Amino acid sequence: MVKLKKIHQSKTIDFFSLSTESNISIPFVDGGISAGFPSPAEDFIDVSIDLNKTLIKNPPATFLGRVNGDSMQDLGISDGDLIVIDKSLEAKNGKIAVCYIDGEFTLKKIKLEKNQCWLMPANKKYEPIKITEDNDLVIWGILVHVIKSF
């Protein structure tokens, strides 16, 4: 089972370390699950997956976070969602990143154009953040998965 330990709390993201020492085998419907008419084949689940191996490619560089806020809701990332963050991945144009800017964490989409960097929200209520030389910015990690609760 994945063991979580809260390591930092901010207004926008609560961070957790994780332990991947054990296997988590969960029954898995390999052929997909129909959102239309039910399939009789779905009654026969004979495959298992390990969520550690499926969600975490680089354990030493992977952290979990809980999203606080709605700035990324138009990309399907909602308040309360659990996010998987990989600190070893390169920040590239179009990637969603956990950014540490001017002493605050935020989750935004990276937009690079010419010699300019923007942190883009996915909610019209929020303005893009233009990065200037006056900003202190660290791309802390790249979003790799979103785990939703309903």
N, CA, C and O atoms as a GROMACS GRO file, in nm:
protein
  600
    1MET      N    1   0.084  -0.117   0.000
    1MET     CA    2   0.000   0.000   0.000
    1MET      C    3   0.089   0.125   0.000
    1MET      O    4   0.197   0.124   0.059
    2VAL      N    5   0.044   0.228  -0.066
    2VAL     CA    6   0.119   0.354  -0.068
    2VAL      C    7   0.102   0.423   0.066
    2VAL      O    8  -0.011   0.441   0.114
    3LYS      N    9   0.214   0.461   0.127
    3LYS     CA   10   0.210   0.533   0.254
    3LYS      C   11   0.241   0.679   0.226
    3LYS      O   12   0.342   0.711   0.164
    4LEU      N   13   0.154   0.768   0.272
    4LEU     CA   14   0.172   0.911   0.250
    4LEU      C   15   0.214   0.980   0.378
    4LEU      O   16   0.170   0.944   0.488
    5LYS      N   17   0.299   1.079   0.362
    5LYS     CA   18   0.341   1.161   0.475
    5LYS      C   19   0.340   1.306   0.428
    5LYS      O   20   0.413   1.341   0.335
    6LYS      N   21   0.259   1.391   0.493
    6LYS     CA   22   0.252   1.531   0.453
    6LYS      C   23   0.386   1.596   0.483
    6LYS      O   24   0.437   1.589   0.595
    7ILE      N   25   0.443   1.662   0.379
    7ILE     CA   26   0.573   1.725   0.397
    7ILE      C   27   0.567   1.877   0.384
    7ILE      O   28   0.659   1.946   0.429
    8HIS      N   29   0.460   1.930   0.324
    8HIS     CA   30   0.447   2.075   0.312
    8HIS      C   31   0.302   2.109   0.279
    8HIS      O   32   0.235   2.037   0.206
    9GLN      N   33   0.254   2.218   0.333
    9GLN     CA   34   0.119   2.265   0.306
    9GLN      C   35   0.127   2.409   0.260
    9GLN      O   36   0.194   2.492   0.322
   10SER      N   37   0.057   2.440   0.150
   10SER     CA   38   0.050   2.577   0.102
   10SER      C   39  -0.095   2.609   0.067
   10SER      O   40  -0.183   2.524   0.078
   11LYS      N   41  -0.119   2.732   0.026
   11LYS     CA   42  -0.255   2.771  -0.010
   11LYS      C   43  -0.304   2.698  -0.134
   11LYS      O   44  -0.424   2.677  -0.150
   12THR      N   45  -0.213   2.658  -0.224
   12THR     CA   46  -0.254   2.599  -0.350
   12THR      C   47  -0.231   2.449  -0.361
   12THR      O   48  -0.305   2.381  -0.432
   13ILE      N   49  -0.129   2.395  -0.293
   13ILE     CA   50  -0.098   2.252  -0.303
   13ILE      C   51  -0.045   2.202  -0.169
   13ILE      O   52   0.043   2.265  -0.110
   14ASP      N   53  -0.098   2.091  -0.122
   14ASP     CA   54  -0.042   2.021  -0.008
   14ASP      C   55   0.044   1.907  -0.063
   14ASP      O   56  -0.004   1.829  -0.146
   15PHE      N   57   0.170   1.897  -0.019
   15PHE     CA   58   0.263   1.798  -0.072
   15PHE      C   59   0.278   1.680   0.023
   15PHE      O   60   0.277   1.695   0.145
   16PHE      N   61   0.294   1.561  -0.038
   16PHE     CA   62   0.312   1.438   0.038
   16PHE      C   63   0.428   1.360  -0.021
   16PHE      O   64   0.443   1.354  -0.143
   17SER      N   65   0.510   1.300   0.065
   17SER     CA   66   0.608   1.203   0.017
   17SER      C   67   0.536   1.070   0.012
   17SER      O   68   0.428   1.054   0.070
   18LEU      N   69   0.594   0.973  -0.057
   18LEU     CA   70   0.528   0.844  -0.064
   18LEU      C   71   0.629   0.732  -0.056
   18LEU      O   72   0.746   0.748  -0.091
   19SER      N   73   0.583   0.620  -0.008
   19SER     CA   74   0.664   0.500  -0.001
   19SER      C   75   0.605   0.400  -0.100
   19SER      O   76   0.486   0.372  -0.098
   20THR      N   77   0.690   0.347  -0.187
   20THR     CA   78   0.644   0.252  -0.288
   20THR      C   79   0.700   0.112  -0.263
   20THR      O   80   0.712   0.032  -0.355
   21GLU      N   81   0.734   0.084  -0.138
   21GLU     CA   82   0.800  -0.042  -0.105
   21GLU      C   83   0.710  -0.164  -0.123
   21GLU      O   84   0.761  -0.273  -0.149
   22SER      N   85   0.581  -0.149  -0.110
   22SER     CA   86   0.493  -0.263  -0.124
   22SER      C   87   0.421  -0.260  -0.258
   22SER      O   88   0.412  -0.155  -0.322
   23ASN      N   89   0.371  -0.375  -0.298
   23ASN     CA   90   0.294  -0.384  -0.422
   23ASN      C   91   0.147  -0.362  -0.390
   23ASN      O   92   0.097  -0.404  -0.286
   24ILE      N   93   0.079  -0.298  -0.482
   24ILE     CA   94  -0.066  -0.281  -0.470
   24ILE      C   95  -0.128  -0.349  -0.591
   24ILE      O   96  -0.128  -0.292  -0.700
   25SER      N   97  -0.179  -0.467  -0.573
   25SER     CA   98  -0.242  -0.538  -0.684
   25SER      C   99  -0.392  -0.521  -0.674
   25SER      O  100  -0.455  -0.558  -0.574
   26ILE      N  101  -0.448  -0.464  -0.778
   26ILE     CA  102  -0.590  -0.436  -0.782
   26ILE      C  103  -0.647  -0.501  -0.906
   26ILE      O  104  -0.586  -0.493  -1.012
   27PRO      N  105  -0.764  -0.567  -0.897
   27PRO     CA  106  -0.824  -0.625  -1.017
   27PRO      C  107  -0.842  -0.519  -1.125
   27PRO      O  108  -0.877  -0.404  -1.096
   28PHE      N  109  -0.817  -0.558  -1.250
   28PHE     CA  110  -0.814  -0.464  -1.361
   28PHE      C  111  -0.889  -0.522  -1.479
   28PHE      O  112  -0.865  -0.637  -1.517
   29VAL      N  113  -0.979  -0.444  -1.538
   29VAL     CA  114  -1.050  -0.485  -1.659
   29VAL      C  115  -0.964  -0.442  -1.776
   29VAL      O  116  -0.964  -0.324  -1.814
   30ASP      N  117  -0.890  -0.536  -1.834
   30ASP     CA  118  -0.790  -0.505  -1.935
   30ASP      C  119  -0.849  -0.454  -2.065
   30ASP      O  120  -0.785  -0.373  -2.133
   31GLY      N  121  -0.967  -0.496  -2.101
   31GLY     CA  122  -1.025  -0.457  -2.230
   31GLY      C  123  -1.097  -0.324  -2.227
   31GLY      O  124  -1.157  -0.286  -2.327
   32GLY      N  125  -1.092  -0.252  -2.117
   32GLY     CA  126  -1.163  -0.125  -2.107
   32GLY      C  127  -1.304  -0.146  -2.053
   32GLY      O  128  -1.356  -0.258  -2.051
   33ILE      N  129  -1.363  -0.039  -2.010
   33ILE     CA  130  -1.498  -0.045  -1.954
   33ILE      C  131  -1.589   0.039  -2.042
   33ILE      O  132  -1.564   0.157  -2.064
   34SER      N  133  -1.693  -0.023  -2.092
   34SER     CA  134  -1.784   0.044  -2.183
   34SER      C  135  -1.863   0.153  -2.111
   34SER      O  136  -1.915   0.131  -2.001
   35ALA      N  137  -1.871   0.268  -2.173
   35ALA     CA  138  -1.955   0.375  -2.120
   35ALA      C  139  -2.091   0.372  -2.188
   35ALA      O  140  -2.176   0.458  -2.161
   36GLY      N  141  -2.113   0.274  -2.274
   36GLY     CA  142  -2.241   0.258  -2.343
   36GLY      C  143  -2.313   0.138  -2.284
   36GLY      O  144  -2.351   0.137  -2.167
   37PHE      N  145  -2.330   0.035  -2.368
   37PHE     CA  146  -2.399  -0.086  -2.324
   37PHE      C  147  -2.300  -0.178  -2.254
   37PHE      O  148  -2.186  -0.190  -2.297
   38PRO      N  149  -2.343  -0.243  -2.144
   38PRO     CA  150  -2.254  -0.333  -2.071
   38PRO      C  151  -2.210  -0.451  -2.157
   38PRO      O  152  -2.283  -0.496  -2.245
   39SER      N  153  -2.090  -0.500  -2.131
   39SER     CA  154  -2.036  -0.615  -2.201
   39SER      C  155  -2.033  -0.733  -2.105
   39SER      O  156  -1.986  -0.719  -1.992
   40PRO      N  157  -2.082  -0.850  -2.148
   40PRO     CA  158  -2.076  -0.968  -2.060
   40PRO      C  159  -1.932  -1.005  -2.023
   40PRO      O  160  -1.910  -1.068  -1.920
   41ALA      N  161  -1.835  -0.968  -2.104
   41ALA     CA  162  -1.695  -1.001  -2.076
   41ALA      C  163  -1.644  -0.930  -1.951
   41ALA      O  164  -1.546  -0.974  -1.891
   42GLU      N  165  -1.708  -0.823  -1.912
   42GLU     CA  166  -1.664  -0.749  -1.795
   42GLU      C  167  -1.683  -0.826  -1.665
   42GLU      O  168  -1.630  -0.788  -1.561
   43ASP      N  169  -1.760  -0.934  -1.671
   43ASP     CA  170  -1.780  -1.016  -1.552
   43ASP      C  171  -1.657  -1.101  -1.519
   43ASP      O  172  -1.650  -1.160  -1.412
   44PHE      N  173  -1.561  -1.107  -1.611
   44PHE     CA  174  -1.445  -1.193  -1.594
   44PHE      C  175  -1.319  -1.109  -1.581
   44PHE      O  176  -1.253  -1.077  -1.680
   45ILE      N  177  -1.287  -1.073  -1.458
   45ILE     CA  178  -1.168  -0.994  -1.432
   45ILE      C  179  -1.059  -1.088  -1.385
   45ILE      O  180  -1.068  -1.146  -1.277
   46ASP      N  181  -0.954  -1.103  -1.467
   46ASP     CA  182  -0.848  -1.196  -1.430
   46ASP      C  183  -0.709  -1.133  -1.436
   46ASP      O  184  -0.608  -1.203  -1.431
   47VAL      N  185  -0.703  -1.002  -1.448
   47VAL     CA  186  -0.576  -0.931  -1.456
   47VAL      C  187  -0.566  -0.836  -1.337
   47VAL      O  188  -0.667  -0.781  -1.293
   48SER      N  189  -0.445  -0.818  -1.285
   48SER     CA  190  -0.423  -0.722  -1.178
   48SER      C  191  -0.316  -0.624  -1.222
   48SER      O  192  -0.231  -0.655  -1.305
   49ILE      N  193  -0.321  -0.503  -1.165
   49ILE     CA  194  -0.214  -0.406  -1.188
   49ILE      C  195  -0.163  -0.358  -1.053
   49ILE      O  196  -0.232  -0.365  -0.952
   50ASP      N  197  -0.041  -0.310  -1.054
   50ASP     CA  198   0.020  -0.251  -0.936
   50ASP      C  199   0.020  -0.100  -0.958
   50ASP      O  200   0.087  -0.051  -1.050
   51LEU      N  201  -0.052  -0.028  -0.877
   51LEU     CA  202  -0.062   0.117  -0.895
   51LEU      C  203   0.073   0.187  -0.879
   51LEU      O  204   0.097   0.288  -0.945
   52ASN      N  205   0.160   0.135  -0.795
   52ASN     CA  206   0.294   0.194  -0.782
   52ASN      C  207   0.367   0.191  -0.916
   52ASN      O  208   0.422   0.292  -0.959
   53LYS      N  209   0.366   0.078  -0.982
   53LYS     CA  210   0.436   0.065  -1.110
   53LYS      C  211   0.366   0.141  -1.222
   53LYS      O  212   0.431   0.188  -1.315
   54THR      N  213   0.235   0.153  -1.214
   54THR     CA  214   0.159   0.221  -1.318
   54THR      C  215   0.171   0.373  -1.309
   54THR      O  216   0.184   0.440  -1.411
   55LEU      N  217   0.167   0.427  -1.188
   55LEU     CA  218   0.163   0.572  -1.170
   55LEU      C  219   0.298   0.636  -1.142
   55LEU      O  220   0.315   0.757  -1.159
   56ILE      N  221   0.396   0.556  -1.098
   56ILE     CA  222   0.522   0.614  -1.052
   56ILE      C  223   0.638   0.555  -1.132
   56ILE      O  224   0.675   0.439  -1.113
   57LYS      N  225   0.694   0.635  -1.221
   57LYS     CA  226   0.806   0.588  -1.306
   57LYS      C  227   0.942   0.611  -1.240
   57LYS      O  228   1.035   0.535  -1.265
   58ASN      N  229   0.955   0.713  -1.157
   58ASN     CA  230   1.082   0.746  -1.093
   58ASN      C  231   1.056   0.773  -0.944
   58ASN      O  232   1.045   0.889  -0.905
   59PRO      N  233   1.047   0.669  -0.863
   59PRO     CA  234   1.009   0.686  -0.722
   59PRO      C  235   1.087   0.791  -0.643
   59PRO      O  236   1.023   0.867  -0.570
   60PRO      N  237   1.220   0.802  -0.653
   60PRO     CA  238   1.289   0.901  -0.571
   60PRO      C  239   1.253   1.046  -0.605
   60PRO      O  240   1.269   1.135  -0.522
   61ALA      N  241   1.205   1.068  -0.728
   61ALA     CA  242   1.174   1.204  -0.771
   61ALA      C  243   1.023   1.231  -0.776
   61ALA      O  244   0.981   1.336  -0.826
   62THR      N  245   0.942   1.139  -0.724
   62THR     CA  246   0.797   1.151  -0.736
   62THR      C  247   0.735   1.189  -0.602
   62THR      O  248   0.769   1.134  -0.498
   63PHE      N  249   0.643   1.283  -0.609
   63PHE     CA  250   0.567   1.329  -0.492
   63PHE      C  251   0.421   1.336  -0.529
   63PHE      O  252   0.384   1.340  -0.647
   64LEU      N  253   0.339   1.338  -0.428
   64LEU     CA  254   0.196   1.359  -0.447
   64LEU      C  255   0.159   1.495  -0.393
   64LEU      O  256   0.223   1.546  -0.301
   65GLY      N  257   0.056   1.554  -0.450
   65GLY     CA  258   0.005   1.681  -0.400
   65GLY      C  259  -0.146   1.680  -0.404
   65GLY      O  260  -0.206   1.610  -0.486
   66ARG      N  261  -0.207   1.756  -0.317
   66ARG     CA  262  -0.352   1.773  -0.320
   66ARG      C  263  -0.379   1.916  -0.365
   66ARG      O  264  -0.330   2.011  -0.304
   67VAL      N  265  -0.457   1.931  -0.471
   67VAL     CA  266  -0.485   2.061  -0.530
   67VAL      C  267  -0.582   2.138  -0.439
   67VAL      O  268  -0.683   2.085  -0.393
   68ASN      N  269  -0.548   2.265  -0.416
   68ASN     CA  270  -0.635   2.356  -0.342
   68ASN      C  271  -0.668   2.472  -0.436
   68ASN      O  272  -0.582   2.554  -0.465
   69GLY      N  273  -0.790   2.478  -0.484
   69GLY     CA  274  -0.829   2.588  -0.572
   69GLY      C  275  -0.880   2.539  -0.707
   69GLY      O  276  -0.882   2.419  -0.734
   70ASP      N  277  -0.922   2.635  -0.790
   70ASP     CA  278  -0.988   2.602  -0.915
   70ASP      C  279  -0.922   2.663  -1.039
   70ASP      O  280  -0.985   2.672  -1.144
   71SER      N  281  -0.796   2.704  -1.028
   71SER     CA  282  -0.733   2.773  -1.141
   71SER      C  283  -0.705   2.682  -1.261
   71SER      O  284  -0.675   2.732  -1.369
   72MET      N  285  -0.715   2.551  -1.244
   72MET     CA  286  -0.687   2.459  -1.355
   72MET      C  287  -0.809   2.374  -1.392
   72MET      O  288  -0.795   2.271  -1.458
   73GLN      N  289  -0.927   2.418  -1.352
   73GLN     CA  290  -1.048   2.338  -1.368
   73GLN      C  291  -1.083   2.311  -1.515
   73GLN      O  292  -1.141   2.206  -1.545
   74ASP      N  293  -1.051   2.402  -1.607
   74ASP     CA  294  -1.085   2.379  -1.747
   74ASP      C  295  -1.001   2.270  -1.812
   74ASP      O  296  -1.032   2.226  -1.922
   75LEU      N  297  -0.897   2.226  -1.746
   75LEU     CA  298  -0.819   2.110  -1.790
   75LEU      C  299  -0.856   1.985  -1.711
   75LEU      O  300  -0.789   1.882  -1.720
   76GLY      N  301  -0.963   1.995  -1.633
   76GLY     CA  302  -1.010   1.880  -1.556
   76GLY      C  303  -0.939   1.857  -1.425
   76GLY      O  304  -0.949   1.750  -1.366
   77ILE      N  305  -0.866   1.957  -1.378
   77ILE     CA  306  -0.794   1.946  -1.251
   77ILE      C  307  -0.871   2.030  -1.149
   77ILE      O  308  -0.875   2.152  -1.160
   78SER      N  309  -0.930   1.965  -1.051
   78SER     CA  310  -1.024   2.030  -0.960
   78SER      C  311  -0.971   2.038  -0.818
   78SER      O  312  -0.877   1.968  -0.781
   79ASP      N  313  -1.031   2.125  -0.740
   79ASP     CA  314  -1.002   2.137  -0.597
   79ASP      C  315  -1.018   1.999  -0.532
   79ASP      O  316  -1.120   1.933  -0.551
   80GLY      N  317  -0.918   1.957  -0.458
   80GLY     CA  318  -0.923   1.829  -0.389
   80GLY      C  319  -0.861   1.713  -0.465
   80GLY      O  320  -0.840   1.607  -0.407
   81ASP      N  321  -0.832   1.731  -0.594
   81ASP     CA  322  -0.770   1.622  -0.671
   81ASP      C  323  -0.631   1.592  -0.618
   81ASP      O  324  -0.560   1.681  -0.569
   82LEU      N  325  -0.593   1.468  -0.628
   82LEU     CA  326  -0.459   1.424  -0.592
   82LEU      C  327  -0.376   1.423  -0.721
   82LEU      O  328  -0.420   1.366  -0.821
   83ILE      N  329  -0.258   1.486  -0.718
   83ILE     CA  330  -0.175   1.491  -0.838
   83ILE      C  331  -0.043   1.420  -0.812
   83ILE      O  332   0.011   1.424  -0.702
   84VAL      N  333   0.008   1.354  -0.916
   84VAL     CA  334   0.136   1.287  -0.912
   84VAL      C  335   0.234   1.377  -0.986
   84VAL      O  336   0.212   1.413  -1.101
   85ILE      N  337   0.344   1.414  -0.918
   85ILE     CA  338   0.441   1.510  -0.966
   85ILE      C  339   0.576   1.444  -0.978
   85ILE      O  340   0.624   1.381  -0.883
   86ASP      N  341   0.640   1.457  -1.094
   86ASP     CA  342   0.773   1.400  -1.114
   86ASP      C  343   0.873   1.515  -1.127
   86ASP      O  344   0.868   1.594  -1.222
   87LYS      N  345   0.964   1.524  -1.030
   87LYS     CA  346   1.063   1.632  -1.029
   87LYS      C  347   1.176   1.609  -1.128
   87LYS      O  348   1.255   1.701  -1.152
   88SER      N  349   1.188   1.490  -1.186
   88SER     CA  350   1.298   1.461  -1.277
   88SER      C  351   1.268   1.498  -1.422
   88SER      O  352   1.358   1.496  -1.506
   89LEU      N  353   1.144   1.531  -1.452
   89LEU     CA  354   1.107   1.560  -1.590
   89LEU      C  355   1.140   1.705  -1.627
   89LEU      O  356   1.138   1.794  -1.542
   90GLU      N  357   1.170   1.725  -1.754
   90GLU     CA  358   1.207   1.857  -1.804
   90GLU      C  359   1.082   1.943  -1.824
   90GLU      O  360   0.979   1.896  -1.873
   91ALA      N  361   1.094   2.068  -1.787
   91ALA     CA  362   0.985   2.164  -1.809
   91ALA      C  363   0.988   2.205  -1.956
   91ALA      O  364   1.086   2.260  -2.004
   92LYS      N  365   0.879   2.177  -2.026
   92LYS     CA  366   0.869   2.209  -2.168
   92LYS      C  367   0.740   2.287  -2.194
   92LYS      O  368   0.647   2.286  -2.113
   93ASN      N  369   0.737   2.353  -2.308
   93ASN     CA  370   0.618   2.425  -2.349
   93ASN      C  371   0.497   2.331  -2.351
   93ASN      O  372   0.504   2.222  -2.407
   94GLY      N  373   0.389   2.375  -2.290
   94GLY     CA  374   0.266   2.297  -2.287
   94GLY      C  375   0.252   2.201  -2.171
   94GLY      O  376   0.144   2.148  -2.148
   95LYS      N  377   0.358   2.178  -2.097
   95LYS     CA  378   0.352   2.089  -1.980
   95LYS      C  379   0.284   2.160  -1.864
   95LYS      O  380   0.293   2.282  -1.852
   96ILE      N  381   0.217   2.084  -1.779
   96ILE     CA  382   0.159   2.139  -1.656
   96ILE      C  383   0.260   2.115  -1.546
   96ILE      O  384   0.307   2.004  -1.525
   97ALA      N  385   0.294   2.223  -1.476
   97ALA     CA  386   0.402   2.217  -1.380
   97ALA      C  387   0.360   2.271  -1.244
   97ALA      O  388   0.274   2.358  -1.233
   98VAL      N  389   0.424   2.216  -1.140
   98VAL     CA  390   0.417   2.275  -1.007
   98VAL      C  391   0.531   2.376  -1.003
   98VAL      O  392   0.648   2.340  -1.015
   99CYS      N  393   0.495   2.502  -0.987
   99CYS     CA  394   0.592   2.611  -0.991
   99CYS      C  395   0.599   2.677  -0.854
   99CYS      O  396   0.498   2.694  -0.785
  100TYR      N  397   0.719   2.715  -0.817
  100TYR     CA  398   0.741   2.792  -0.695
  100TYR      C  399   0.782   2.930  -0.741
  100TYR      O  400   0.895   2.952  -0.785
  101ILE      N  401   0.688   3.026  -0.730
  101ILE     CA  402   0.713   3.160  -0.780
  101ILE      C  403   0.696   3.261  -0.667
  101ILE      O  404   0.590   3.269  -0.603
  102ASP      N  405   0.800   3.336  -0.645
  102ASP     CA  406   0.799   3.443  -0.544
  102ASP      C  407   0.748   3.394  -0.408
  102ASP      O  408   0.670   3.462  -0.341
  103GLY      N  409   0.792   3.275  -0.369
  103GLY     CA  410   0.759   3.223  -0.237
  103GLY      C  411   0.627   3.148  -0.226
  103GLY      O  412   0.587   3.111  -0.115
  104GLU      N  413   0.558   3.125  -0.337
  104GLU     CA  414   0.430   3.054  -0.336
  104GLU      C  415   0.430   2.942  -0.440
  104GLU      O  416   0.487   2.956  -0.548
  105PHE      N  417   0.366   2.830  -0.406
  105PHE     CA  418   0.347   2.722  -0.503
  105PHE      C  419   0.222   2.748  -0.585
  105PHE      O  420   0.124   2.803  -0.535
  106THR      N  421   0.227   2.709  -0.712
  106THR     CA  422   0.110   2.715  -0.798
  106THR      C  423   0.121   2.605  -0.903
  106THR      O  424   0.230   2.561  -0.937
  107LEU      N  425   0.007   2.562  -0.954
  107LEU     CA  426   0.001   2.462  -1.060
  107LEU      C  427  -0.047   2.535  -1.185
  107LEU      O  428  -0.158   2.588  -1.187
  108LYS      N  429   0.036   2.538  -1.289
  108LYS     CA  430   0.003   2.611  -1.411
  108LYS      C  431   0.062   2.541  -1.532
  108LYS      O  432   0.155   2.461  -1.520
  109LYS      N  433   0.008   2.573  -1.649
  109LYS     CA  434   0.060   2.525  -1.776
  109LYS      C  435   0.170   2.620  -1.822
  109LYS      O  436   0.153   2.742  -1.818
  110ILE      N  437   0.282   2.564  -1.865
  110ILE     CA  438   0.395   2.644  -1.910
  110ILE      C  439   0.372   2.686  -2.055
  110ILE      O  440   0.341   2.603  -2.140
  111LYS      N  441   0.389   2.814  -2.081
  111LYS     CA  442   0.381   2.864  -2.218
  111LYS      C  443   0.510   2.940  -2.248
  111LYS      O  444   0.542   3.040  -2.184
  112LEU      N  445   0.584   2.889  -2.346
  112LEU     CA  446   0.710   2.952  -2.387
  112LEU      C  447   0.691   3.006  -2.528
  112LEU      O  448   0.652   2.934  -2.619
  113GLU      N  449   0.720   3.135  -2.544
  113GLU     CA  450   0.714   3.195  -2.677
  113GLU      C  451   0.826   3.297  -2.688
  113GLU      O  452   0.842   3.385  -2.604
  114LYS      N  453   0.903   3.283  -2.797
  114LYS     CA  454   1.021   3.367  -2.818
  114LYS      C  455   1.106   3.366  -2.692
  114LYS      O  456   1.149   3.258  -2.651
  115ASN      N  457   1.133   3.477  -2.631
  115ASN     CA  458   1.215   3.481  -2.509
  115ASN      C  459   1.131   3.507  -2.385
  115ASN      O  460   1.178   3.567  -2.289
  116GLN      N  461   1.007   3.461  -2.387
  116GLN     CA  462   0.915   3.491  -2.278
  116GLN      C  463   0.856   3.362  -2.221
  116GLN      O  464   0.829   3.267  -2.295
  117CYS      N  465   0.836   3.359  -2.089
  117CYS     CA  466   0.773   3.246  -2.022
  117CYS      C  467   0.647   3.297  -1.952
  117CYS      O  468   0.650   3.400  -1.884
  118TRP      N  469   0.539   3.223  -1.968
  118TRP     CA  470   0.412   3.253  -1.902
  118TRP      C  471   0.368   3.130  -1.823
  118TRP      O  472   0.394   3.017  -1.864
  119LEU      N  473   0.303   3.152  -1.711
  119LEU     CA  474   0.236   3.045  -1.636
  119LEU      C  475   0.088   3.067  -1.659
  119LEU      O  476   0.031   3.168  -1.618
  120MET      N  477   0.026   2.970  -1.726
  120MET     CA  478  -0.111   2.986  -1.774
  120MET      C  479  -0.211   2.909  -1.687
  120MET      O  480  -0.197   2.789  -1.667
  121PRO      N  481  -0.312   2.980  -1.635
  121PRO     CA  482  -0.421   2.911  -1.566
  121PRO      C  483  -0.514   2.846  -1.668
  121PRO      O  484  -0.503   2.873  -1.787
  122ALA      N  485  -0.602   2.762  -1.622
  122ALA     CA  486  -0.704   2.702  -1.708
  122ALA      C  487  -0.841   2.734  -1.649
  122ALA      O  488  -0.924   2.647  -1.627
  123ASN      N  489  -0.861   2.863  -1.624
  123ASN     CA  490  -0.987   2.914  -1.571
  123ASN      C  491  -0.986   3.064  -1.602
  123ASN      O  492  -0.894   3.135  -1.562
  124LYS      N  493  -1.087   3.111  -1.671
  124LYS     CA  494  -1.091   3.252  -1.714
  124LYS      C  495  -1.096   3.351  -1.597
  124LYS      O  496  -1.075   3.470  -1.617
  125LYS      N  497  -1.122   3.303  -1.476
  125LYS     CA  498  -1.124   3.392  -1.359
  125LYS      C  499  -0.983   3.438  -1.322
  125LYS      O  500  -0.967   3.534  -1.246
  126TYR      N  501  -0.880   3.370  -1.375
  126TYR     CA  502  -0.742   3.399  -1.337
  126TYR      C  503  -0.664   3.451  -1.457
  126TYR      O  504  -0.688   3.411  -1.570
  127GLU      N  505  -0.571   3.540  -1.429
  127GLU     CA  506  -0.485   3.597  -1.533
  127GLU      C  507  -0.357   3.515  -1.548
  127GLU      O  508  -0.306   3.460  -1.450
  128PRO      N  509  -0.305   3.508  -1.670
  128PRO     CA  510  -0.173   3.446  -1.688
  128PRO      C  511  -0.067   3.523  -1.609
  128PRO      O  512  -0.081   3.643  -1.585
  129ILE      N  513   0.036   3.453  -1.570
  129ILE     CA  514   0.146   3.515  -1.497
  129ILE      C  515   0.265   3.526  -1.592
  129ILE      O  516   0.321   3.426  -1.635
  130LYS      N  517   0.303   3.649  -1.624
  130LYS     CA  518   0.420   3.672  -1.709
  130LYS      C  519   0.544   3.671  -1.620
  130LYS      O  520   0.552   3.746  -1.522
  131ILE      N  521   0.639   3.586  -1.654
  131ILE     CA  522   0.762   3.575  -1.576
  131ILE      C  523   0.860   3.681  -1.625
  131ILE      O  524   0.889   3.691  -1.744
  132THR      N  525   0.909   3.759  -1.531
  132THR     CA  526   1.008   3.862  -1.563
  132THR      C  527   1.134   3.836  -1.481
  132THR      O  528   1.138   3.745  -1.399
  133GLU      N  529   1.235   3.916  -1.504
  133GLU     CA  530   1.359   3.902  -1.428
  133GLU      C  531   1.338   3.935  -1.281
  133GLU      O  532   1.422   3.900  -1.198
  134ASP      N  533   1.229   4.002  -1.247
  134ASP     CA  534   1.199   4.034  -1.108
  134ASP      C  535   1.140   3.917  -1.031
  134ASP      O  536   1.135   3.919  -0.908
  135ASN      N  537   1.094   3.814  -1.104
  135ASN     CA  538   1.035   3.698  -1.039
  135ASN      C  539   1.140   3.597  -1.000
  135ASN      O  540   1.242   3.580  -1.067
  136ASP      N  541   1.114   3.529  -0.888
  136ASP     CA  542   1.196   3.417  -0.844
  136ASP      C  543   1.114   3.292  -0.877
  136ASP      O  544   1.017   3.262  -0.807
  137LEU      N  545   1.153   3.219  -0.982
  137LEU     CA  546   1.076   3.104  -1.030
  137LEU      C  547   1.159   2.977  -1.028
  137LEU      O  548   1.272   2.974  -1.076
  138VAL      N  549   1.099   2.872  -0.972
  138VAL     CA  550   1.157   2.737  -0.978
  138VAL      C  551   1.046   2.645  -1.030
  138VAL      O  552   0.937   2.640  -0.972
  139ILE      N  553   1.076   2.573  -1.138
  139ILE     CA  554   0.983   2.469  -1.183
  139ILE      C  555   1.013   2.348  -1.096
  139ILE      O  556   1.116   2.282  -1.113
  140TRP      N  557   0.924   2.320  -1.002
  140TRP     CA  558   0.948   2.222  -0.898
  140TRP      C  559   0.924   2.080  -0.946
  140TRP      O  560   0.989   1.986  -0.899
  141GLY      N  561   0.833   2.062  -1.040
  141GLY     CA  562   0.804   1.929  -1.092
  141GLY      C  563   0.699   1.936  -1.200
  141GLY      O  564   0.631   2.037  -1.216
  142ILE      N  565   0.685   1.827  -1.274
  142ILE     CA  566   0.590   1.818  -1.385
  142ILE      C  567   0.478   1.722  -1.347
  142ILE      O  568   0.502   1.613  -1.294
  143LEU      N  569   0.355   1.764  -1.375
  143LEU     CA  570   0.237   1.682  -1.348
  143LEU      C  571   0.237   1.561  -1.441
  143LEU      O  572   0.251   1.576  -1.562
  144VAL      N  573   0.220   1.442  -1.385
  144VAL     CA  574   0.215   1.321  -1.468
  144VAL      C  575   0.080   1.249  -1.458
  144VAL      O  576   0.042   1.177  -1.551
  145HIS      N  577   0.008   1.266  -1.348
  145HIS     CA  578  -0.124   1.202  -1.333
  145HIS      C  579  -0.211   1.287  -1.242
  145HIS      O  580  -0.162   1.358  -1.154
  146VAL      N  581  -0.341   1.278  -1.266
  146VAL     CA  582  -0.441   1.338  -1.177
  146VAL      C  583  -0.532   1.227  -1.130
  146VAL      O  584  -0.586   1.151  -1.211
  147ILE      N  585  -0.550   1.216  -0.999
  147ILE     CA  586  -0.638   1.115  -0.941
  147ILE      C  587  -0.758   1.188  -0.885
  147ILE      O  588  -0.745   1.270  -0.794
  148LYS      N  589  -0.874   1.158  -0.939
  148LYS     CA  590  -0.996   1.231  -0.905
  148LYS      C  591  -1.081   1.152  -0.804
  148LYS      O  592  -1.079   1.029  -0.801
  149SER      N  593  -1.154   1.226  -0.724
  149SER     CA  594  -1.253   1.165  -0.636
  149SER      C  595  -1.390   1.220  -0.674
  149SER      O  596  -1.403   1.337  -0.710
  150PHE      N  597  -1.490   1.136  -0.666
  150PHE     CA  598  -1.626   1.180  -0.699
  150PHE      C  599  -1.717   1.160  -0.581
  150PHE      O  600  -1.836   1.190  -0.589
   0.00000   0.00000   0.00000
